[in-house]
Amino acid sequence: MSLLKRIESARPAGGEERLPVPAGPAGGGRDVSPPPTSGAPAAPPRLVTQAPGRESFRDVKFRIQNRVISDLDPKLDLSNQVEVRRQIEEIFSRVIDEEGLALTRAERVRMLEQITDEIIGLGPLEPLLRDDSVSEIMVNGPRQIYIERAGKLELTNVVFQNDDHVMRIIDRIIAPIGRRVDESSPMVDARLTDGSRVNAIIPPLSLIGPVITIRKFAASPFTVDDLVRFGTATPDMFEFLRACVEARLNIFVSGGTGSGKTTTLNVLSSFIPNDERIVTIEDAAELQLRQEHVVTLESRPPNIEGKGAIPIRELVRNALRMRPDRIVVGECRGGEALDMLQAMNTGHDGSLSTGHANTPRDMLARLETMVLMAGVDLPVRAIREQIASAVDLIVHQARLKDGTRRIVAITEVQGMEGDVIVMQDVFVYEQTGIIDGKIQGRLKPTGIRPKFVEQFEAQGIHLPNGIFGFSF
């Protein structure tokens, strides 16, 4: 987006007009400009030093912001943010002096930061994006912004000016990746430059105004040590999962929304040897692999004419022609599950993916449903045989009531008995109680030795003695 367009998108609705100030103390004051004399033009509203506090901080900010935008050079190179910020600071200081505003140092810094965020950032969302303790941002229309912090929802005091203000921020998010949102296509998935995932839905589908949901990701991916510190899993569980990835088992990470599936998939992907070619396939690229040889593919929505869509299923089929050592699909949610299972059954071992499900058993049932969504006429038993043959392990993750995220089951898929897929838990989470609102429990082995451990030995992968709860 050019600087000129971005400046125009940052301009509050109504151009140079001042926002109306509600009457009474709750509105933050009233207009203190003297009434115009007959035939004389009305003077612009101005905050005077002898009457501090009469005009709200927000109104002053919008007025100063308009002047800064008007004086900025529209030919500025937006990618040179140092120069853009320098010009903004220079113009801001001059405008403040000309206006004769009595602002404290803290107010000046705060106002400059907000105006800079509005011109070159994502406006009111920027402070929340910079806060590392915030894991999710939920904009429910212009006046209600929630965040998730430490697994709990909090209502913030951040607000947008109006629906148009929220729409400008949505356009600023999706423009760099060539996506669109309007009445004909009122939903969009996107990503920020740091990999954070964004979903936006607008009227007429949303009845409360434009809605934005941002799933933030850490600047640097979480490691095994981080997840052990968070209590997501134990060192023994990750030692076992490392062996499973190195032995090229096919693994699905299942769980509910916000349970941490993508974070766990990132950690599992980090166990893939650095000398292998990895192809990742996602709706909106968010995986943060650190290996050298990674090819990232992203699906494409239809254009304004409803054509040109490239779904994940086509990308999975194309990936098979790209000589992959590993295929990593961010999430299976449709007919691509059939292509993924066929890849797993035709020599592409070591594939990884995630899916929404409430239990490991439900994940297999979901895979059956997704295969049927591919439009093929296969009997249920044939589908189950494909699943039992392709999938080796289900890692099930959950977000508990206290907001913590845990791997609650690591389950082996053993094969078929009659028409039923046989499964066996290798590790489980056992809840023991609640203390001060915090769920107490422990992650423990079940004492069952998986059948595929023999593959580990054949490939020279040795697990610590006693990892399954007994010596062997």
C-alpha positions as CSV (number, residue, x, y, z in Angstrom):
1,M,0.0,0.0,0.0
2,S,1.4,3.4,-1.0
3,L,2.0,6.0,1.7
4,L,-0.7,8.2,0.1
5,K,-3.3,5.5,0.4
6,R,-2.2,4.6,3.9
7,I,-2.4,8.2,5.0
8,E,-5.9,8.5,3.6
9,S,-6.9,5.3,5.3
10,A,-5.6,6.7,8.6
11,R,-7.7,9.9,8.3
12,P,-10.7,9.7,10.7
13,A,-14.1,9.7,9.1
14,G,-15.4,13.1,8.4
15,G,-12.0,14.6,7.3
16,E,-11.1,17.7,9.2
17,E,-14.3,17.9,11.3
18,R,-13.9,17.4,15.0
19,L,-15.6,14.5,16.5
20,P,-18.8,15.4,18.5
21,V,-18.1,15.5,22.2
22,P,-20.9,14.1,24.4
23,A,-22.3,16.6,27.0
24,G,-21.7,16.2,30.7
25,P,-18.7,14.9,32.6
26,A,-18.9,11.4,31.0
27,G,-18.2,12.9,27.6
28,G,-14.9,14.3,28.7
29,G,-15.9,18.0,28.5
30,R,-17.6,20.4,26.0
31,D,-16.7,22.7,23.2
32,V,-15.1,25.8,24.7
33,S,-14.9,27.9,21.5
34,P,-16.8,31.2,21.7
35,P,-19.9,31.3,19.6
36,P,-19.3,32.9,16.1
37,T,-20.3,36.5,15.6
38,S,-22.9,37.2,12.9
39,G,-21.3,36.9,9.5
40,A,-17.9,35.7,10.8
41,P,-16.6,32.1,10.1
42,A,-16.6,29.8,13.0
43,A,-13.2,29.4,14.6
44,P,-11.9,25.8,14.7
45,P,-12.2,24.3,18.2
46,R,-9.0,24.6,20.1
47,L,-7.7,23.4,23.5
48,V,-6.4,26.5,25.3
49,T,-3.9,26.3,28.1
50,Q,-5.9,28.3,30.6
51,A,-8.8,25.8,30.4
52,P,-7.2,22.4,30.6
53,G,-9.3,19.2,30.3
54,R,-12.2,20.9,28.5
55,E,-11.6,18.9,25.3
56,S,-11.0,15.1,25.6
57,F,-7.6,13.6,24.9
58,R,-9.1,11.5,22.0
59,D,-10.6,14.6,20.3
60,V,-7.3,16.5,20.5
61,K,-5.5,13.4,19.2
62,F,-7.8,13.2,16.1
63,R,-7.4,16.9,15.4
64,I,-3.6,16.8,15.7
65,Q,-3.5,13.6,13.7
66,N,-5.4,15.3,10.8
67,R,-2.8,18.1,10.7
68,V,0.1,15.7,10.8
69,I,-1.4,13.6,8.0
70,S,-2.0,16.8,5.9
71,D,1.6,17.9,6.3
72,L,3.3,14.5,5.6
73,D,5.0,14.1,2.2
74,P,2.8,11.6,0.3
75,K,5.8,10.5,-1.7
76,L,7.6,9.1,1.3
77,D,8.8,5.5,1.0
78,L,6.7,3.6,3.5
79,S,9.2,0.8,3.8
80,N,11.7,3.3,5.2
81,Q,9.9,3.5,8.6
82,V,12.8,5.3,10.3
83,E,12.3,8.3,7.9
84,V,8.5,8.1,8.2
85,R,8.7,8.2,12.0
86,R,11.2,11.0,11.9
87,Q,8.9,13.1,9.8
88,I,5.9,12.3,11.9
89,E,7.8,13.3,15.1
90,E,9.0,16.5,13.5
91,I,5.5,17.6,12.3
92,F,3.9,16.5,15.5
93,S,6.2,18.7,17.6
94,R,5.6,21.7,15.4
95,V,1.8,21.3,15.4
96,I,1.8,20.9,19.2
97,D,3.8,24.1,19.6
98,E,1.5,26.0,17.1
99,E,-1.6,24.8,18.9
100,G,-0.2,25.9,22.3
101,L,-1.3,22.7,23.9
102,A,-0.5,22.1,27.6
103,L,0.4,18.4,27.5
104,T,2.4,16.5,30.1
105,R,5.4,14.6,28.8
106,A,3.6,11.3,29.3
107,E,0.6,12.7,27.2
108,R,2.9,13.9,24.4
109,V,4.6,10.5,24.2
110,R,1.2,8.7,24.3
111,M,-0.3,10.9,21.6
112,L,2.7,10.6,19.3
113,E,2.7,6.8,19.7
114,Q,-1.0,6.6,18.9
115,I,-0.7,8.8,15.8
116,T,2.3,6.9,14.5
117,D,0.5,3.6,15.0
118,E,-2.5,5.0,13.1
119,I,-0.4,6.1,10.2
120,I,2.0,3.3,9.7
121,G,0.7,0.5,12.0
122,L,-2.6,-1.2,12.9
123,G,-3.9,1.7,14.9
124,P,-5.4,0.8,18.4
125,L,-4.3,-2.8,18.0
126,E,-0.6,-2.0,18.0
127,P,-0.1,-1.8,21.8
128,L,-1.9,-5.2,22.1
129,L,0.3,-6.7,19.4
130,R,3.4,-5.4,21.2
131,D,2.4,-7.0,24.5
132,D,4.0,-10.4,24.7
133,S,1.6,-11.5,27.5
134,V,-1.4,-11.2,25.1
135,S,-2.0,-14.4,23.1
136,E,-5.2,-13.5,21.3
137,I,-7.0,-10.3,20.3
138,M,-10.8,-10.3,19.7
139,V,-12.4,-7.1,18.2
140,N,-16.2,-7.3,18.5
141,G,-17.1,-4.2,16.6
142,P,-15.5,-0.8,17.3
143,R,-16.3,-0.5,21.0
144,Q,-15.5,-4.0,22.5
145,I,-12.0,-5.4,22.3
146,Y,-11.2,-8.5,24.3
147,I,-7.8,-10.2,24.8
148,E,-6.7,-13.5,26.1
149,R,-3.9,-13.4,28.7
150,A,-2.7,-16.5,30.5
151,G,-5.6,-18.5,29.1
152,K,-8.3,-16.0,30.5
153,L,-10.4,-13.4,28.6
154,E,-10.1,-9.8,29.6
155,L,-12.1,-6.7,28.3
156,T,-9.7,-3.9,27.4
157,N,-10.3,-0.1,27.4
158,V,-9.1,0.0,23.7
159,V,-11.7,1.3,21.3
160,F,-12.0,2.2,17.6
161,Q,-13.6,5.4,16.3
162,N,-16.4,3.6,14.4
163,D,-17.0,0.7,12.0
164,D,-15.2,2.5,9.1
165,H,-12.1,2.7,11.4
166,V,-12.2,-1.1,12.0
167,M,-12.6,-1.7,8.2
168,R,-9.6,0.4,7.4
169,I,-7.5,-1.7,9.8
170,I,-8.8,-4.9,8.2
171,D,-7.9,-3.6,4.7
172,R,-4.4,-2.7,6.0
173,I,-3.9,-6.3,7.2
174,I,-5.1,-8.1,4.1
175,A,-3.8,-5.7,1.3
176,P,-0.2,-6.9,1.5
177,I,-1.2,-10.6,0.9
178,G,-3.6,-9.8,-2.0
179,R,-6.8,-10.7,-0.2
180,R,-10.1,-8.8,-0.1
181,V,-13.2,-8.5,2.1
182,D,-16.4,-6.8,1.1
183,E,-20.2,-7.6,1.0
184,S,-19.7,-10.2,-1.7
185,S,-16.9,-11.9,0.2
186,P,-17.5,-10.9,3.9
187,M,-15.0,-13.4,5.5
188,V,-11.3,-13.6,5.1
189,D,-8.3,-15.4,6.6
190,A,-5.0,-13.7,6.6
191,R,-1.7,-13.3,8.5
192,L,0.5,-10.6,9.9
193,T,4.1,-10.1,9.0
194,D,5.1,-11.9,12.2
195,G,3.0,-15.0,11.3
196,S,0.1,-14.2,13.6
197,R,-3.1,-15.6,12.2
198,V,-6.0,-13.2,11.4
199,N,-9.7,-13.9,10.7
200,A,-12.1,-11.1,9.8
201,I,-15.9,-11.2,9.3
202,I,-17.9,-8.1,8.4
203,P,-21.6,-7.1,8.0
204,P,-24.0,-8.4,6.7
205,L,-22.8,-11.6,8.3
206,S,-21.7,-9.9,11.5
207,L,-24.5,-8.0,13.2
208,I,-22.3,-6.1,15.6
209,G,-20.0,-4.5,13.0
210,P,-16.6,-5.8,11.7
211,V,-15.1,-8.5,13.8
212,I,-11.3,-9.3,13.9
213,T,-9.7,-12.3,15.7
214,I,-5.9,-12.4,15.8
215,R,-4.1,-15.4,17.1
216,K,-0.7,-14.1,18.1
217,F,2.5,-16.1,17.8
218,A,5.7,-15.5,19.7
219,A,8.5,-13.8,17.8
220,S,10.6,-16.9,18.3
221,P,8.8,-20.3,18.3
222,F,8.2,-22.1,21.5
223,T,10.7,-24.9,22.2
224,V,10.5,-28.2,24.1
225,D,11.9,-26.5,27.2
226,D,9.1,-23.8,27.0
227,L,6.3,-26.4,26.7
228,V,7.8,-28.4,29.6
229,R,8.0,-25.3,31.7
230,F,4.3,-24.4,30.8
231,G,3.3,-28.0,31.9
232,T,2.1,-28.9,28.5
233,A,4.0,-32.2,28.5
234,T,6.8,-33.9,30.4
235,P,10.4,-34.4,29.2
236,D,9.7,-38.1,28.8
237,M,6.7,-37.4,26.5
238,F,8.8,-35.2,24.3
239,E,11.6,-37.7,24.2
240,F,9.1,-40.3,23.0
241,L,7.6,-37.8,20.4
242,R,11.1,-37.0,19.2
243,A,11.8,-40.7,18.5
244,C,8.4,-41.0,16.7
245,V,9.2,-38.1,14.4
246,E,12.8,-39.3,13.7
247,A,11.4,-42.8,13.0
248,R,9.1,-41.2,10.4
249,L,5.8,-42.1,12.0
250,N,2.7,-40.4,10.7
251,I,1.2,-38.1,13.4
252,F,-2.0,-36.1,13.8
253,V,-2.3,-33.5,16.5
254,S,-5.9,-33.2,17.6
255,G,-7.7,-30.8,19.9
256,G,-10.3,-28.1,20.3
257,T,-10.0,-24.5,19.2
258,G,-7.2,-22.6,21.0
259,S,-5.9,-25.8,22.6
260,G,-2.4,-25.2,21.2
261,K,-2.3,-27.6,18.3
262,T,-0.2,-25.4,16.0
263,T,2.3,-24.7,18.7
264,T,2.7,-28.4,19.4
265,L,2.9,-29.1,15.6
266,N,5.7,-26.5,15.4
267,V,7.6,-28.3,18.2
268,L,7.1,-31.7,16.5
269,S,8.3,-30.3,13.2
270,S,11.5,-29.1,15.0
271,F,12.4,-32.8,15.4
272,I,12.6,-33.4,11.7
273,P,16.3,-33.8,10.6
274,N,17.8,-30.8,8.9
275,D,18.9,-32.7,5.8
276,E,15.3,-33.5,4.7
277,R,13.1,-31.6,2.3
278,I,9.9,-30.4,4.0
279,V,6.8,-29.1,2.2
280,T,4.3,-27.2,4.4
281,I,0.7,-26.6,3.2
282,E,-1.6,-24.1,5.0
283,D,-4.6,-21.8,4.5
284,A,-2.6,-18.9,6.0
285,A,1.1,-19.6,6.5
286,E,1.8,-19.6,10.2
287,L,4.2,-22.6,10.9
288,Q,7.6,-21.4,11.9
289,L,10.0,-24.2,10.8
290,R,13.7,-23.5,11.4
291,Q,15.1,-26.2,9.0
292,E,17.1,-25.1,6.0
293,H,15.1,-26.9,3.3
294,V,11.5,-25.8,3.7
295,V,9.0,-25.1,0.9
296,T,5.9,-23.2,2.2
297,L,2.7,-23.4,0.2
298,E,-0.4,-21.4,0.9
299,S,-4.0,-21.9,-0.5
300,R,-5.7,-19.1,-2.4
301,P,-9.3,-18.0,-2.1
302,P,-11.4,-17.2,-5.2
303,N,-11.1,-13.8,-6.9
304,I,-13.9,-11.2,-7.2
305,E,-15.4,-13.3,-10.0
306,G,-15.4,-16.4,-7.8
307,K,-12.7,-18.0,-9.8
308,G,-9.0,-18.9,-9.3
309,A,-9.3,-20.6,-6.0
310,I,-6.5,-23.1,-5.1
311,P,-7.7,-25.2,-2.1
312,I,-5.4,-27.2,0.2
313,R,-6.4,-30.4,-1.5
314,E,-4.8,-29.3,-4.8
315,L,-1.7,-28.3,-3.0
316,V,-1.4,-31.7,-1.3
317,R,-1.6,-33.4,-4.7
318,N,0.9,-31.0,-6.1
319,A,3.3,-31.5,-3.2
320,L,3.5,-35.2,-4.1
321,R,5.3,-34.2,-7.3
322,M,7.8,-32.0,-5.4
323,R,9.9,-34.8,-4.1
324,P,9.1,-34.2,-0.4
325,D,10.7,-36.1,2.4
326,R,8.0,-34.7,4.7
327,I,4.6,-33.2,4.1
328,V,3.2,-31.0,6.9
329,V,-0.4,-29.8,6.5
330,G,-1.3,-27.0,9.0
331,E,-4.9,-28.4,9.4
332,C,-7.0,-31.0,7.7
333,R,-10.6,-29.9,7.5
334,G,-12.0,-31.3,4.2
335,G,-11.4,-33.6,1.3
336,E,-7.6,-33.1,1.5
337,A,-7.7,-35.7,4.3
338,L,-8.1,-38.4,1.6
339,D,-5.0,-37.2,-0.4
340,M,-3.1,-36.9,2.9
341,L,-3.9,-40.5,3.8
342,Q,-3.0,-41.8,0.4
343,A,0.3,-40.0,0.6
344,M,1.0,-41.6,4.0
345,N,0.2,-45.0,2.5
346,T,2.3,-44.6,-0.6
347,G,5.8,-44.0,0.8
348,H,5.5,-40.5,2.2
349,D,6.1,-41.5,5.8
350,G,6.7,-38.9,8.6
351,S,3.8,-36.7,7.6
352,L,2.3,-34.4,10.2
353,S,-1.0,-32.6,10.4
354,T,-3.6,-31.2,12.9
355,G,-7.4,-31.6,13.2
356,H,-10.3,-30.4,15.4
357,A,-11.6,-33.2,17.7
358,N,-12.6,-33.8,21.3
359,T,-10.7,-37.1,21.8
360,P,-8.2,-39.2,19.8
361,R,-11.1,-41.6,18.9
362,D,-13.1,-38.6,17.6
363,M,-10.1,-37.6,15.5
364,L,-10.4,-40.8,13.6
365,A,-14.1,-40.3,13.1
366,R,-13.5,-36.8,11.8
367,L,-11.0,-38.2,9.3
368,E,-13.7,-40.6,8.1
369,T,-16.0,-37.7,7.6
370,M,-13.4,-35.6,5.8
371,V,-12.6,-38.5,3.4
372,L,-16.3,-38.7,2.5
373,M,-16.2,-34.9,1.9
374,A,-13.8,-35.6,-1.0
375,G,-16.7,-36.9,-2.9
376,V,-15.5,-40.5,-3.4
377,D,-17.8,-43.5,-3.0
378,L,-15.9,-45.7,-0.6
379,P,-17.3,-48.1,1.9
380,V,-16.7,-47.1,5.6
381,R,-14.6,-50.2,6.2
382,A,-12.2,-49.3,3.3
383,I,-11.9,-45.8,4.7
384,R,-11.1,-47.1,8.2
385,E,-8.5,-49.5,6.7
386,Q,-6.8,-46.5,5.0
387,I,-6.8,-44.6,8.3
388,A,-5.5,-47.5,10.4
389,S,-2.8,-48.2,7.9
390,A,-1.7,-44.5,7.4
391,V,-1.9,-43.0,10.9
392,D,0.5,-44.2,13.6
393,L,-0.1,-41.7,16.4
394,I,-2.6,-39.2,17.7
395,V,-1.3,-36.5,20.0
396,H,-4.4,-35.0,21.7
397,Q,-4.2,-31.5,23.3
398,A,-6.8,-29.7,25.4
399,R,-7.3,-26.3,27.0
400,L,-8.4,-26.9,30.6
401,K,-11.0,-24.8,32.5
402,D,-8.2,-22.8,34.2
403,G,-6.8,-21.7,30.8
404,T,-3.8,-24.1,30.9
405,R,-3.0,-26.2,27.8
406,R,-2.0,-29.8,28.2
407,I,-1.2,-32.8,26.0
408,V,-3.9,-35.0,27.6
409,A,-3.3,-38.2,25.6
410,I,-0.7,-39.7,23.2
411,T,-2.5,-42.6,21.6
412,E,-1.1,-45.4,19.3
413,V,-3.3,-46.5,16.3
414,Q,-2.7,-50.2,16.3
415,G,-4.7,-51.5,13.4
416,M,-8.1,-53.1,12.7
417,E,-10.1,-55.7,14.6
418,G,-13.2,-56.4,12.5
419,D,-14.7,-53.1,11.5
420,V,-13.2,-51.2,14.5
421,I,-9.9,-49.3,14.6
422,V,-7.9,-50.4,17.6
423,M,-6.2,-47.6,19.7
424,Q,-4.1,-47.7,22.8
425,D,-3.1,-44.8,25.1
426,V,0.7,-44.5,25.7
427,F,0.6,-41.4,27.9
428,V,-2.4,-39.8,29.6
429,Y,-3.2,-36.8,31.8
430,E,-4.8,-37.6,35.1
431,Q,-6.6,-34.8,36.9
432,T,-6.4,-35.0,40.7
433,G,-8.2,-31.9,41.9
434,I,-8.4,-28.1,41.9
435,I,-6.5,-25.8,44.2
436,D,-7.2,-22.0,44.1
437,G,-8.8,-22.3,40.8
438,K,-5.8,-24.2,39.3
439,I,-6.3,-27.7,38.0
440,Q,-4.0,-30.2,39.6
441,G,-2.9,-33.3,37.8
442,R,-0.1,-35.3,36.3
443,L,1.0,-36.6,32.9
444,K,2.0,-40.2,33.2
445,P,2.7,-43.3,31.1
446,T,0.1,-46.0,30.9
447,G,2.6,-48.9,31.1
448,I,1.9,-50.0,27.6
449,R,4.7,-50.4,25.2
450,P,3.8,-49.3,21.6
451,K,4.1,-51.9,18.8
452,F,6.2,-49.5,16.7
453,V,9.0,-49.3,19.3
454,E,10.6,-52.1,17.3
455,Q,11.0,-49.7,14.5
456,F,13.0,-47.4,16.8
457,E,15.5,-50.2,17.6
458,A,15.9,-51.1,13.9
459,Q,16.8,-47.5,13.1
460,G,19.2,-47.1,16.0
461,I,16.8,-44.9,18.1
462,H,17.1,-45.7,21.8
463,L,14.6,-44.5,24.4
464,P,15.5,-44.1,28.1
465,N,14.8,-47.2,30.2
466,G,11.5,-46.8,32.1
467,I,10.0,-44.2,29.8
468,F,6.8,-46.2,29.5
469,G,6.5,-46.8,33.3
470,F,8.5,-50.0,33.4
471,S,12.0,-51.3,32.6
472,F,12.6,-53.1,29.4
